[in-house]
Amino acid sequence: MKKVLIIDDEATLRTLLSRIVGLEGFEVLQAEDLKSGMIKLEQNHIDVVLCDVKLPDGNGVDFTKTIKEKFPAIEVILLTAYGNIPDGVKAIKNGAFDYLTKGDDNNKIIPLLFRAFDKIELSSRVVQLEKQLGNKHSFENIIGKSKVILQAIELAKKVSQTDTTVLLTGETGVGKEVFAQSIHQASNRCKNNFVAINCSAFSKELLENELFGHKTGSFTGASKDQKGLLEEANKGTIFLDEIGEMHIELQAKILRVIENQEFIKIGDSKPTKIDVRIIAATNRDLEKEIENGNFREDLFYRISVFQIQIPALRNRKEDIEMLVNYFVKYFSIKANKKIESISQEALQLLKNHNWKGNIRELKNVIERSSILADTNIIDTDSLPIDIQNNTLSSSSNQLSAFDLSSAEKLHILKVLNYTKGNKTETAKLLNIALTTLYRKLADYSIQ
């Protein structure tokens, strides 16, 4: 049973609130001050706390922060006889679900309680979904059944058991960091840190400081020693994303790390020893960058001892449906909506799209479509206009708008959408044999 804790020093009000809340089917516990309230929280699984702001031993606004730090899943609703804007703002900043003035809460408290429980249930569903989908940093989380992605996964699994430096190549958005995390998780370094840094996000000076750290007084503002990310990744793995963007002077320092497992902090005179595995990634052609003088040849040979090409999404279109179904399920929960599936017509549009942004672009499209969907099915109307307008017209399989076969294909797609993909029911509605429907689906490349 859902539990509510009421903390208030006024016994009459506390009893009245307990009766009102209890009549809604909730189990109610009571406390007269913050000290006894914390004891109740530690001894019971509380879902929602109704707490007065002014109590004999403290302030409910400050107590909210303590509750959220110790029990982040609990929702707190504050009640006060003297509401004011600063207290209300601070309460929300401290993590309160809402802030009510006594006297105005009679018609608000029960609806507010149900909203708080809805939020708790949503958070629980998200956690449960992530558990069902397994460890998000394991190879099992890499979705796909195409030959090219399975080959890449197999290579990554093999190299994960070693300390070999790995270079992941592929376009932006193909999932290079997901592969890097999976390699780390499957290695004997998995209990230590995985540290990622995007080399294109910093200037040369900032990147050097982020990677290697500095000593006190080494430059203006260096008031104390600072560890770099390489030190943070000691005994673990550092992921150098977009290494092709790294300044050539820093490349020499990274080469020393690979060769000697040591580096010199900014402002230091002696080397710092580390034990770190390097996984690098790039969307550039590093051999061309070498020719243009932008990348060190010796570094390239050291980081590309084991190279894995992550395929673009347009080269593994048979995986799109699996990815779409995953994202639909995930974002329907994140958006607090009951979206069950995507229409066949919308799915076909996604399969025909070129996906220049790869999986990242597909993920963003499904998140947006989940928010826009007015029913429990994502239809074409929820997709971005460019996908609606351009995808089918650019598809080599699309027939002429004046062709009879084109009209038949569109009609089959509409009926499939109506039956939510049920092919037996679709064949009945079309008044054709099921074998005939399957033949037409194959002819029109409808899956």
Buried (B, 14 or more C-beta within 10 A) or exposed (E): EBBBBBBBBEEEBBBBBBEBBEEEEBBBBBBBBBEEBBEBBEEEEBBBBBBBBBBEEBBBBEBBBBBBEEBEEBBBBBBBEEBEEEBBEBBBEBBBBBBBBBEEBEEEBBEBBEBBBEBBEBBEBBEEBBEEBEEEBBBEBBBBEBEBBBEBBEBBEBBBEBEBBBBBBBBEBBBBBBBBBBBBBBBEBBEBBBBBBBBBEBEEEEBBBBBBBBBEEBEEEBEEBBEBBBBBBBEBBBBBBBBBBBBEEBBEBBBEBBEEBEBBBBBBEEEBEBEBBBBBBBBBEBEEBBEEEBBBEEBBEBBBEBBBBBBBBEBBBBBBBEBBBBBBBBBBBBBEBEBEBBBBBBBBBBBBBBBEBBBBBBBBBBBBBBBBBEEEBBBBEBBBEEBBEBBBEEBEEBBEEEEEEBEBBBEBBBBBBBBBBEBEBBBBEBEBEEEEBEEBBEEBBBB
